[in-house]
Amino acid sequence: MIKEGDIFPNNKVAVVGSGEPKEIETDELFSGKKVILFAVPGAFTPTCNNSHLPSFIEKYNEIKSKGIDNIICLSVNDQFVSTAWRDSKSLKDDFLFIADGNAQVTESLGMILDCSGFGMGSRSNRYVMIVEDKVVKKLIVEENPGVCDLTNATEILKSI
């Protein structure tokens, strides 16, 4: 599993922002930038949709005022689901979603969560990290992926 001090592994990803999704390398997202990346088990799932994502929307201005260049939400969903989820909210252009449909990024981070018992297959653990110029400076992984007690925006703000 990735840990603080590690370099974020470079992967090709589908990035969803305003406009059409585009495929880029994660190095492009993190090089020379200070970014908050938070991962959720699935778009539109109750905790992700009703608590985790809204916490970052609510704290957007406060997060940005701390020198964060981008806020990125990762989920093991295809780009169409990620686009629909992003479009269902009113988000700024620099609030991006990584559609990790094949769990490639999630696997490279060692963050696979087996949700096959719920009919959801492989998903991502719930976590949040601060990445500065590709280096993971802070990483918090939720022990229980059904809650976002440690990984919500209020908690990560204490680390910025």
C-alpha positions in Angstrom: 0.0 0.0 0.0 1.2 3.5 -0.8 2.4 5.5 2.2 3.4 9.0 3.1 6.6 10.0 1.4 6.0 7.7 -1.6 5.8 9.1 -5.2 2.3 8.8 -6.6 2.6 6.1 -9.4 2.0 7.4 -12.9 -1.0 5.9 -14.6 -3.1 6.9 -17.6 -6.6 7.9 -16.4 -9.8 9.3 -17.7 -10.2 12.7 -16.0 -13.7 14.2 -15.8 -14.0 18.0 -15.4 -16.1 20.5 -17.2 -16.4 19.5 -20.8 -15.6 16.1 -22.3 -13.6 13.5 -20.3 -9.9 13.3 -21.4 -7.2 10.7 -20.9 -4.0 12.0 -19.3 -1.3 10.7 -17.1 -1.5 11.2 -13.3 1.9 12.9 -13.4 0.2 15.8 -15.2 -2.3 16.1 -12.4 0.3 16.2 -9.6 3.6 17.6 -11.1 4.3 21.0 -9.5 0.9 21.1 -7.8 -0.5 20.7 -4.3 -3.6 18.5 -4.6 -6.1 16.8 -2.4 -7.2 13.4 -3.7 -10.0 11.6 -2.0 -11.2 8.2 -3.1 -14.7 6.7 -2.6 -16.0 3.1 -3.1 -18.6 4.2 -5.7 -20.4 7.2 -7.2 -23.9 7.7 -6.1 -23.5 5.2 -3.2 -25.1 6.6 0.0 -22.0 7.6 2.1 -20.1 8.8 -1.0 -22.9 10.8 -2.5 -24.5 12.1 0.7 -21.5 12.7 3.0 -18.0 12.3 1.5 -18.3 14.3 -1.7 -20.6 17.0 -0.2 -18.0 17.6 2.6 -15.4 18.7 -0.1 -18.0 20.8 -1.9 -18.9 22.5 1.3 -15.3 23.2 2.2 -14.1 24.0 -1.3 -13.3 27.7 -0.7 -11.6 27.0 2.6 -9.5 24.2 1.0 -8.5 26.5 -1.9 -7.5 29.3 0.5 -4.9 26.9 1.9 -3.0 26.8 -1.4 -4.5 23.6 -2.8 -4.4 23.8 -6.6 -7.0 21.0 -7.3 -9.4 18.8 -5.5 -9.8 15.3 -7.2 -12.3 12.6 -6.4 -11.3 9.0 -7.5 -13.8 6.2 -7.9 -13.7 2.8 -9.6 -16.4 3.8 -12.0 -16.4 4.4 -15.8 -16.1 7.9 -17.2 -19.9 8.0 -18.0 -20.9 7.3 -14.4 -18.2 9.7 -13.1 -19.4 12.4 -15.6 -23.0 11.9 -14.5 -22.0 12.1 -10.8 -19.9 15.3 -11.3 -22.7 16.9 -13.4 -25.2 16.2 -10.7 -23.4 18.7 -8.5 -22.4 22.3 -9.2 -18.6 22.1 -9.2 -15.8 24.4 -10.2 -13.5 23.5 -13.1 -10.6 22.5 -10.9 -12.8 20.0 -8.9 -11.9 16.9 -11.0 -12.9 13.3 -11.0 -10.7 10.3 -11.9 -12.8 7.6 -13.5 -10.7 4.5 -12.5 -13.0 2.1 -14.4 -10.5 -0.8 -14.4 -9.2 0.0 -10.9 -5.7 0.5 -12.4 -4.8 3.5 -10.2 -6.5 1.9 -7.2 -4.5 -1.3 -7.7 -1.2 0.6 -8.2 -1.8 2.3 -4.9 -2.7 -1.0 -3.1 -6.1 0.4 -2.2 -8.4 -2.3 -3.7 -11.5 -3.0 -1.6 -13.3 -6.2 -2.3 -17.0 -5.4 -2.5 -18.0 -8.5 -4.4 -20.2 -9.5 -1.4 -22.3 -6.5 -2.2 -22.3 -7.2 -6.0 -20.0 -4.3 -6.6 -16.7 -6.2 -7.5 -13.4 -4.5 -6.9 -13.7 -0.9 -5.6 -11.4 1.6 -3.9 -10.9 1.9 -0.2 -12.1 5.2 1.2 -9.1 7.5 1.7 -7.8 11.0 1.4 -4.3 12.2 0.6 -2.4 15.4 0.1 -0.1 15.1 -2.9 2.6 17.8 -3.4 4.6 17.6 -6.7 3.8 13.9 -7.0 4.8 13.1 -3.3 2.2 11.8 -0.9 2.6 14.2 2.1 -0.5 13.0 4.0 -2.6 9.8 3.8 -5.6 8.8 5.8 -7.4 5.6 5.1 -10.8 4.9 6.6 -10.9 1.6 8.5 -14.6 1.2 7.8 -15.3 2.2 4.2 -19.0 2.7 5.0 -18.2 6.0 6.8 -16.1 9.0 6.2 -15.3 10.1 9.7 -11.5 10.4 9.2 -11.5 11.2 5.4 -13.9 14.1 5.1 -12.9 17.6 4.2 -13.0 19.0 7.7 -10.5 16.3 8.9 -8.0 16.8 6.0 -8.1 20.6 6.5 -6.4 20.0 9.9 -3.4 18.6 7.9 -3.0 21.5 5.5 
